């Protein structure tokens, strides 16, 4: 495996700080499957309050959280409307089909990663036709990974919520990086979650925890989700050790997220000066930078060139390279990566 001087492949490469490790080591624990872990319960209550829901449930991963949510809100044989480059479609190993018997109806997104409302309305309006699978759930993603960490436009989200309500369809938000949307816009998390039936947020990306996501919703939906978590093998015992890291991150890491946005903009500006890449630095809203390669150079060649110089990154398309900033970096790392990006291909 390559050794990176600056690893920008994902924010999942961030590692727990000393303070977070200490919090984990001293966590009060119990059996969470019995609902008796006080630290897990405290995390669930805190996240539910932050997001504006009745209650929450701790999950081992964002993929499991998404899978449990889809199975809770939809039934085998149903079709879920989602974006064509959404995480639930591209990056979860076909779990919707394999684990839930659910088909995904994909709609192309606009520049912010939001499926076109008119296309959603058209898809939902055909739900009563027996030739088509029932379409009673719409899944959105905020921030949107493949669109470059873009924040979903609030007015368009509200429009989709009205359309879904008129069609008696439920709404699910994959909010793995919703923390970034709140920081970028200044909107409270509860405002960004309003109108959704369930929302998942991840702690092992933006907030630098080793493990964990939290799924929020009404009490009845979370009770149903608890069954599906168990069936997916996600029931943990003394999970307070993990929940303690999440609680620590809310106090110590969430306030630091603006740093990662500033770093991402700096990287984008450097890449814009390179003959190898094309990007509008003004399009970078949070911590993800998507670079388009120039002059027919493919993303594989760009990744190899950056890797050889100690920069970790990922190809996310034939001509697209992703960089993700995170809290295990510092200004020196950003300076080094910026120098490499601006000079590459010159």
N, C-alpha and C positions, 0 to 999 in steps of 0.2 A: 504494500500500500504506500502511496506517495506521502511524504512528510511535507505539510504545508507550513510556510511561514505565516500566512494569513489565510484562514479557512473561511471562505465565503459561500460554501456549498449550500448551507442552510442555517437557520437559527437553531435547529435541533442539535448542532455541534457544540452549543454553549454548555459549560460545565458548572456545577454548583459551587458557589463561593464558600469560603470558610464559615461565614455567618450562617449560611443555609445548612451546611453540614452540621454545625453545632445545634441548630434548631431541630434537625432530624434526630440527632443523637439523644436529645432530651425530651422527645415528644411523649406525651401521655397517650397510652394506647389501650385498645380493647378489641373485641371481635366485631368487625364492621358488618359481617354477614348477619349477625344478630342485632345490628344497629347500635352497638355498645362501644364504639370507638369515639371518645369525646373530641379528639382532634379532627377526625373526619367529619363528625357532626358539626363542629364549629365552622369548618371550611364550607360545607354544604349550605349552612344557614347564611354565611357571609356572602357567598356568590349569589344565592337566590335573591338576597336583598339588593345587591349591587345591580343585578340584571332586571329586577322588578318582577320576579316570579314567586309563587307560593313556596316552592321547595326545589331541591337539587339532589343529584346523585353523583358520587365520585366514580370515575371510570379510569381504567388503566391506560387508555390511549384515545386519541382523537378518532382513529378509524373505528374502534369499537363503539365509541360514543355516537358517531354517525350511523353505524349499522344498527345499533339498538334504537336510535331515534326513528329511523326509517321503518323498522319492524314494529315499533310502537304506534306509529301514525298511519301505517299502510298495511295491507294484507297481501298474502300470496295471490298472484294474478293481477294485482294492481300495477299501474304505471305511474312513476314519479317524474314530474317535469323538472328538468334541471338544465344548467348550461352545458354546452358541448365541451368546454374545457374546465369544468368543475372538478374539484378534488374527488367527490363521490363517484364520478364517472371514470376519471383517468387513473387515479392513484390508489385504489382500494381493492385491487385484485378481484373485481367483479363480485364483491361480497353481497351487493344488493340482490343479484340473481342467485348466487350460491346459497347464501344463508337465509334469505327472506323470500325468495321466489318472486322478486319484484323486478319489473322491467323499467329501464330508464328511458324517458322520452327527451331527447336532447334538442336544445334550441341554441342557435348561435348567439354569442354575446356581443354587446357593443364595446366601445373602448374601455369602459369602466368595469367590465366583467359582468354586466347585468343582462340577462336574457331580455329580448325585446318584449315589452308588455303586450303588444298586439299578437305576437306569436304565442305567448302564454294563454291569452284569451282564446285564441283559435284552438289551441290544444285542449283546453278545459271544456270548451263548448261542445266538443265531439264525444265527451265522456259517456253520454247516454246512448250512443250508437253501439249496438251489440257486436259490431265488427271490430270494435276497439276495446282495449283493456280500460277498466275504470281509471280515470285520472282524478284523484282526490287529494293530491299532495304536491306542493311546489317547494323545491329546495333552492335556496340562495346561499351565496358565500361572500362573507365580508370580514376582512379585506379579501380581494380576489387575487389569488396566487399568480396564475399565469398571465394576468393582465398587468402584472408588475406591482402587486400590493395596493391596487387602487381601492379607494373607498366607494362603496355603492352610493349613488346619488339619492338623498333622502326622499325627494319628491317622487322619483321614479319607483322607489321601494313602496311608498305609500300607494301609488297607483296600482302596483301589482297586488298589494294587499286588498285594495278595493275590488279588483277583478276576481281574486281568489275567493273573497267573501261572497260575491254575487254568484259564484259558481259552487258554493258550499265546499270549497277545497281548503285543506289545512296548509299551514306554512311552517317550514322548518328552516332555521338559519345555522349553517355551518360557520360558526364564529371563531374558528381556531385562532385567528389573529384579530379578533374584534377589539382587543386592547389597543391595537395600533389605530384602528378607526376612531376610537374615542379620543385618543391623544391628538390625532391629526386634526380632528374637527372641533374638539372642545365639547362635544356632545356627551352627556352622561350615558353610561352603558345602558341604563334603563330606557332611554329614549331610542337607542339603536335597536333594542329588543322589542319595543312596543309593537303589537300586532302579530307577533309570531307565536305559534303554539308551543314550540320548544326551541331552545338555543343551546349549542355546545360551545364551550370555550376551552382552549388548550393552555396548559401551563409549561409544557416542555419545549415550546418554541419561543415566543416573545419573552416570557418571564424566567427562562433559564433554569427550570426545574428538571430533575432527571426523569420524572414520570408524571403523567396524570392529565386528565381532562375532567370537566364537570358539565353534566347535562342538566338543564333546568326546564321546568314546566309546571303545570298544575299538579296538585297532589294525586289526582287520579291517573294522570299520564305517567308520573314518576313511579307510582306503584306498579304500573304495567311495565315500565322500563326496568324495574328491579327484577322482575321475572326474566326478562330477556337478557339482562346482564348476567344472571346466574347461568342461563342456558348457553351463553357465549363463553362461559368459563371466566367471567370477570369478577366473580365474588372474591374479595380479598379479606384476609383476617386482620392482622395488626397493621392496617394501612395508615394509621396515624403517623408513622415514620415518613410516609410519602406526603400526606396531607400537610404535615408541618412545613415541608419545603414550599408548598403552594401558599400557605398563609404567610410565610416569611417573604415570598416574592411579591405579594400584594403590598406589603409595607415598604420594602426596600428596592425592588426591581421595577415595579410599575412606574414609579416617579422618574425613573431614569430612561424610559423609552424615547423621549425626545432626542436623546443623544444618537440613537440608532437611525432616526430620520435624517438628522444633520449629516451623519456619516454617509448615508445612502446618496444624498444629494451631491456630496463632495465626490463620491466615486463616479456618479453619473456625469458630472461636469468634466472630470478627467477623461472618461471614456469618449465623451463627445469631441474631444480634441484629438483623438486617435484616428489614423487613417483606416484602422481595422473595423471600427464600430460606428454605429449610428444610433443616437438616442436624443430625445428632447429632455434635458434635465428638468424642465418644468413639469413633466409628466410624473415625476417621482414624488409620491405623496407620503409613503411610509418607509419601510425598511427593505423593500425588494426593488432591484434594478434589473430590467430585462434589456439586454443589448442585442441589437440586430447587427449581423456581420455584413460587411461591405464587399463589393467587387467579387461576388460569387464565392467568397471564402465561407466554408461551412462551419457550423458550430463546433464540430469535432476538432478541426484544426485550431480554432481559437482556444478551446479548452486545453488542448495539448500544449499550446504556446504558453498559456498562463500557468499551467501546472508546472512546466519546466522552470518557471521563474518563481515558484513557491506560492502561487495564488490558487486556492481551491475554488472551483466554480462548477456549475452543472450546465449541460446542454439541455434545453427544454423545447427543442425543435430543430429542424434542419439548419436554420440560420439564426437561432436565438440562444443566448447564453444568460443564465441567471446568476446574480450576485445577491446575497442576503446578509445584512449587517445584524449584529447581535451583541449581547452584553458581556461576552467574554473577549471582546476586542478593546482596543484603546486608540487614542489619537495617532500614536506611532504606527500602528498597523494600517490605519486608514491612509496615512501619509505614504507609506511604502507601496500599498496597493494602488494608490492614485498615481504615483510616479510610474509604476509599471504600465498601467492602463493608458496613460497619456502618451507614452513613448512606443507602445506596441505597434508594429507595422510600419514604423517610420524609417 
